[in-house]
Amino acid sequence: MPTVAPVTVRPYAPRGRVLSFAQDGITRYACLHLPRQAQDPDGHDRKWPLVVYLHGSRTTPESLYTLGRHLFDFHDTHVLSDDPDVRGFVLLAPEGRRAAPWSSPTGTGFHWDEWHHSPSSNLDALAIDRFIDETIATGRVDPRRIYVFGWSNGAYMAALYGVWRGERIAAIGQYAGGDPWTRPPCPVPMTYTRRVPLVLLRNLCDALVPCKDTSAWIQTLTSMGWPFAYHDLDLHGRITSPGRTCDERCSKPKGLYAHVRWPKPAALEVLLQFFREHPLA
């Protein structure tokens, strides 16, 4: 992925802290947020689930505090653990790199390199590894409950990363994403060592990740016997009744709006419930 200077920019992490390290001459960043309960000095014997959030193209980890504010709010109180005394989850939001990908409709901006299909040399995957390791080193993380969730370009990267790191990632969440192995300009066969459970929230109208593409991804996962669930969202980000089909009147303005607005809190709760039901065996 051809990067563009400045390749990274230090993000802002309200009520959290910024992690950083040097990678090939570039400073990589992530925002780390512990739930309030994990900041209690008397809670050292507890462990919290970890959700890794991968932002969309041309956004940064700071999108958690604006469009993604409902997910951010959940991290303090939502019960994602099987321990009823554990409330909330650790939230880690790494930053991608500024780049001009070959086949991205969103152009120059922050991206995840979903086009580099080597799990051992993809720099973004290696950066996520490093930040997860640093988060685990806090002693606050339940290793059976590490999840990755991405939006748009981040959703494609979440699928790649979750499958590549199936020994560590308990489940994958995607919003407005699809099959990263079929993305141009270099589609490759999908390989895996474990079928990591996956939940997809998709828009029935989406100008950047068309409904036909998510339908093809659903068909692929079904044919492979993959453990997954998907939920259709209407224009307002609400889960629709079963049996709805792609919006045949999906205009570009309507599809751009749907892609950028986030799912409603109730839809995010469904995604988090899928995570809760799928700890690492």
Phi, psi and omega in degrees: 000116182289116183274163183229132180286143351287133187290325176225159178223133181299123180277172177255133183233084180297133180062014177225201176220157181262127173264151179205155171200162181267130179227112180051043177081003181242138175276120177265145184232158171205151174259132181241128179232122172268145174294157183305320182298326181287345179271357178285123181298342179273358184258023186293339183274358180261159176233143182245147172301156178239126173248122176264119182258125178251114185292168177276172177302142175065011170241181182224180174304336181294348176297342175298331186267356180241270180297324183265022188298332180291321175296319179299318179295322181298332189294343179274333191228337188296136180273101180253346180271160172274359174268113184296344179272356180258120180245138178084182179209155175286138182238118180244125183235089177292161178253136174286202180235148176288128187203170174236080184299156184295323189226048179248126179290348183266354173073203184291134180163189178289133181216165167253140185278074178286354182269348180263105193264027176255115181294342182265346182232358176293115186297326179290319176298319179293325177293318178298318176308310184298317182289324176295317178302316181294324179291318177299326181295346176290345183079009185257355191259135172278111185293346178276352185228065174250120185237153176235131181228131180226157179243129175060237176306324176293331178290321176296317179293325179298320179294315178301306186296316181299320178287318179298327184248044184297341177283348183241323184273124183284321181200160184242139173238135177234136166239125179056051178219174181212218186273108182286341182284344180257005185288136173291158009267005185221072177296143181224161177294146177279126176238152182198160173250342179212138175280095183284123181307141186223138174236132183242127168256118184235152177269136175286342172229118182207120184283337185255331173233085188302151180302326179295328178289319178290329175296320178295322178295318177298318179296321179297311181298321179296315182294334180271358183066032184285140174284107184207165173219152174221155181222132179274139179248141175276186185300333184265005178085018178261145176293131182271172175289151180301152175092359177290152180246170179304143182287108182286348179252033183282099178280164180297312178301318179296318181290327176291319178300313182296324181292323186277321180289146183274163173299152176294159180308322181297324178290322177295325177296324177296318177298315180294327177294322175300316176302312184301325182281355185229072170285164176291131182291000000 
